């Protein structure tokens, strides 16, 4: 059985010839391959430890399970789809909503596990019936609106929880990150969010030395005197040890809030598989269903142990575009590094110590970028928002999702925010389409899976790539 774990040496294994590419089933020398794996770790690192921190989950376990998820993905796709599976930021708003209604980490991971299972089933359906079933159920106008409301639903988290902890640090971090995103080039532009976190970490340490403690709300609570950067947990943490595991818990209210994210994950996987196929010059349409199912299975495995869900990472696809090395051997090396990081509790303590004000500055940009990926989907697919058939359901769903509108079903159950907004977009579009006059349905939208959700240069590129 071919599991995609055998590679032929590319050339002399040292430097590819000008214009040459290293195919997924090839590799450079092992020292160079390990170095490329380390580069992939750096690329995924920023978002992969920001996601669990924002979701209130163990960052050590998150990094470790990203390595496990990548191995599962590579084996499932038989090494044909070089991708790294890092922690998904699409669930940050879901986690915040669940915790705001009294849920804990077990409730969060239980809800996300169900989403992973749904993604797995969607992948099997694509393998069986073809990719067109996705477009039929979720055309770009629907997918873009759902991704947009998921991102913008996060705005209150920044405004009420992170930013007030240290508004001036948040402002400076926001400005620094914005400059890094715009002014840096190539690989560094792709890790601008990570650089913003490092800058904020150092800035908070300096401000504590110069000005002492700050009097501000801590985590949304009452204002108290506290250090911006508290490293006491780092000193107590061990160098080696297992991360914290916990079993998931299942509540229908939390599951309904989380399920809409499956739409964003399907769109994301479709765009990334399309991008990888274009870069490698090998059509991967036959692997799309497998890739989606593998992502779902890996997320189920991660959340079953208490970790966050995973998704294919555009940062790592960007690294491949810059280096023109598509070897899956480098991803196996990256997965190995992630497993080692997960066994270092001191690393997790450093991540957990990130000041709230720093997260405030980062999330102002990050959450907005996630939401605007929905607009990118509309642009790529040339969605006509002058058409009421597209405009009405998208407008209503986005306002419901962003504004936190609730619909009380009974004394113990209500729909609101992301869940209700998604239902309105999907059902509203299809119901209105059934009754709309013919001229509103004349121009078919370009299929989501043809346009994808992202595009990548063959060179280094100037722009960073964000992910939902």
Order of alpha helices (4+ residues) and beta strands (2+ residues): beta-beta-alpha-alpha-beta-alpha-alpha-alpha-alpha-alpha-alpha-alpha-beta-beta-alpha-alpha-alpha-alpha-beta-alpha-alpha-alpha-alpha-alpha-beta-beta-alpha-alpha
